[in-house]
Amino acid sequence: MDNKTPAPKTAEKMKTVKAAWDAAPAGPKKDAALTHFKAAEKARTEHKDADCNRELDAAQHALV
């Protein structure tokens, strides 16, 4: 796989975190998770899977 194609695991993780964010109640946890999710999207467009996964993990943690 070249460095320009996001790993399939990353794409699935993006979908999972987005679904969790969509289902979360409004509030500071959801706001924090959105910040991390946006950073993950940016990292993904820059083909930085490690950064993307780190931000997705932070978004998941923010929702807990």
Secondary structure, 3 states (H helix, E strand, C coil): CCCCCCCHHHHHHHHHHHHHHHHCCCCHHHHHHHHHHHHHHHHHHCCCHHHHHHHHHHHHHHHC
